[in-house]
Amino acid sequence: MSLPLLDSFVAALREVVGREYVRSDASSLTTYGQDALLQPCPPDLVVFPSNTAEVSRIAALCNEQRVPLVVRGAGTGYTGGAVPTAGGVVLSMERLNRILEIDQENLLAVVEPNVITADLQRAVERVGLFYPPDPASLEQSSLGGNVAECAGGPRAFKYGTTKRYVLALEAVLANGEVVRTGSKAVKNVVGYDLTQLLVGSEGTLAIITKITLRLVPKPPDRATVAAAFATIKDAVDAVTALIERRAVPAAIELIDEESLVAAALHSGVQVAPPGAKALLIVECDGIPAAVQDELSLVVRACETAGVMSVRRASSEADRAELWAVRRQISLALRATGLLKLNHDVVVPRGRVPQLYDAVEELRQQFGLRIAAFGHAGDGNIHVNLMVDRKNPDELSRAKAAERALFERVLALEGSISGEHGIGYAKKPYIAMELSDEVLALMRRVKTAFDPNNILNPGKIFP
Ligand SMILES: Cc1cc2nc3c(=O)[nH]c(=O)nc-3n(C[C@H](O)[C@H](O)[C@H](O)COP(=O)(O)OP(=O)(O)OC[C@H]3O[C@@H](n4cnc5c(N)ncnc54)[C@H](O)[C@@H]3O)c2cc1C
C-alpha cells in the first residue's frame, strides 16, 4: 500500500476538480476498488476529472508525490486492470463521456474515453456508419477501456479488434504532459506508431483522454443463424469446414453444453433444441445477395459436420434475443454460484479442434467442470474453470489446471490472452509466453513513459 496521502496533496486535487469530485467515502472506495474480476482492493481516493487539463494536473500532482494513479473506465475488465492494488488514486474517467464528432465525410468519430461502446455504435448507425468492435460487455464498457485492453468481440472474425479502428489518440503522460499521436488520415508512417503502442497498454503508459476511431459503412443486410450439434466435436468440425470453404461471416460463436445449460437457467430462454450439446451462432452481413450466398455456405458447412438443426433468426427481436443470451453467458456461469476462473486463451484459427481436445483432457486429468465458449472463428475461446470455492482440493486442482491450460495453448502457438489483457490476475503467467529479453524491453518502454512507476503499478509485469 502507498503511504497515507498528505493533506496538502488532497487539497490540491480538490482545487483541480472541485471538492465534490474528490471522494473518500466508504461506498466510493468499495465501488471504485473493483472490476469484473471481483477481487476488490480499495484506493485511498477517487477523483473525477472533467477534461484533459484536469487530468494533466492530477497526473503531475501524483507524479510529484509518487502516488499510484489507476485509470478507470467502466470497471468491466476481467483481469483486475482497474483495481488499485497499490492504493493511491483511482482516476475515474466517467465525466469524459461525450461523442465529440461523427465525421461522415472522413468516416471517423472523435470521442472522449468514457463513451459507452454501444452508445457510439447506435449513434454512428443512425447515419449509416458502423463501429464493429463488439465486446459482450458493450452496453457497459467504455471506449477508453476498450482501447486500453484492445477489446475484441464476436465480430472480430471479419472486422478485427479495437486496434484496427484507432487512428489517433490524445493522452496524458505520467508527468502531466499532453501528447497527440496518429492523425485523422488512414495512413500515417511518421515515426514510431505510438498510437498502437498505447492500444492494449492497460493504463500503464498513459491516460487516454481523446480517441479518433475509424468507421466503416453500415452493412445493409445481415442474417443470423443458430446451428445446433449433438457433440462439441461436430460443432468444432463445422467451424473448420466454414474456414475451409473460405466463408467470412461477421461472427462465428461457439457455445458448449456447460455454457448452454447455465445460459438457459439464467435467462429462461432455450436457444438450443433438446439434445443439443453445442450451438454455433453465425452472423453474415453485407449486401443482400452476398449475405444469401454466404448463408448457403454456412448451412452447407454445418451440414457436412452433421448439424442437428439450423434456425435462422426470423426477426430483429429474435436475433437480439439470441445475442443477448450469448452475451450473458459469463454472467450466467457466475450465477451458478461456482467460482469462475476465466481464461480468454487464443490459438491459431485452425487449431480450435486441438484446443477443445486439450480442454477435454484437462477435465479428465483434473476432475474439473469446464465451460468453454466464445469466438471460435478467431480461435479465441473463453475457458472457464468452474470451481467450488469451499473445496480447497478442487481449488488447488484448478490452479494446476490453469498452468496446464496455458502450456497447451502455447504449444499450439497461441497466446494466454486474446482480449482481456494481463492486469494483475495473469501476471504470474506472462513469463510463460514472453522471453526475458522481451519482458526487459517492455519494462524499458514502461520506464520511458513513466519513470516513477505511478501509472497502474503492479500490473502486467511479474
Ligand atoms: C460480461 C462481460 C463480458 C465481456 N466480454 C468481453 C468481450 O467479448 N471482449 C473483450 O475484449 N472483453 C470483454 N470483457 C472485458 C471488458 O469488458 C473489456 O476488457 C473492456 O474493454 C473493459 O472496458 P472498461 O471501460 O470496463 O475498462 P476498465 O475495466 O475500467 O479498465 C480496463 C483497463 O483499461 C485501463 N483504462 C481504462 N480507461 C483508460 C483510459 N482512458 N486511459 C488509459 N487506460 C485506461 C484501466 O486502467 C485498466 O487497466 C467482458 C467483461 C464482462 C464483465
The ligand as a Gaussian input file, in Angstrom:
#p B3LYP/6-31G(d) Opt

LIG

0 1
 C      -19.930000      -9.732000     -19.017000
 C      -18.610000      -9.318000     -19.636000
 C      -18.348000      -9.642000     -20.945000
 C      -17.133000      -9.273000     -21.536000
 N      -16.929000      -9.572000     -22.853000
 C      -15.797000      -9.165000     -23.459000
 C      -15.575000      -9.433000     -24.841000
 O      -16.392000     -10.036000     -25.537000
 N      -14.421000      -8.984000     -25.395000
 C      -13.491000      -8.295000     -24.668000
 O      -12.470000      -7.897000     -25.234000
 N      -13.676000      -8.047000     -23.356000
 C      -14.791000      -8.449000     -22.737000
 N      -14.991000      -8.180000     -21.409000
 C      -13.931000      -7.488000     -20.635000
 C      -14.081000      -5.949000     -20.570000
 O      -15.412000      -5.546000     -20.802000
 C      -13.143000      -5.279000     -21.573000
 O      -11.796000      -5.529000     -21.216000
 C      -13.351000      -3.761000     -21.679000
 O      -12.564000      -3.286000     -22.735000
 C      -13.002000      -3.007000     -20.404000
 O      -13.515000      -1.705000     -20.531000
 P      -13.817000      -0.839000     -19.224000
 O      -14.248000       0.506000     -19.674000
 O      -14.724000      -1.543000     -18.316000
 O      -12.349000      -0.752000     -18.613000
 P      -11.880000      -0.894000     -17.102000
 O      -12.204000      -2.236000     -16.571000
 O      -12.330000       0.275000     -16.315000
 O      -10.295000      -0.788000     -17.302000
 C       -9.609000      -1.778000     -18.019000
 C       -8.148000      -1.333000     -18.167000
 O       -8.083000      -0.203000     -19.019000
 C       -7.428000       0.869000     -18.350000
 N       -8.118000       2.100000     -18.786000
 C       -9.447000       2.365000     -18.733000
 N       -9.698000       3.574000     -19.244000
 C       -8.496000       4.086000     -19.631000
 C       -8.091000       5.325000     -20.205000
 N       -8.954000       6.277000     -20.508000
 N       -6.772000       5.513000     -20.435000
 C       -5.851000       4.553000     -20.144000
 N       -6.197000       3.372000     -19.594000
 C       -7.493000       3.148000     -19.340000
 C       -7.569000       0.575000     -16.872000
 O       -6.526000       1.171000     -16.131000
 C       -7.489000      -0.933000     -16.863000
 O       -6.150000      -1.364000     -16.877000
 C      -16.175000      -8.554000     -20.779000
 C      -16.452000      -8.225000     -19.454000
 C      -17.644000      -8.602000     -18.885000
 C      -17.914000      -8.226000     -17.458000

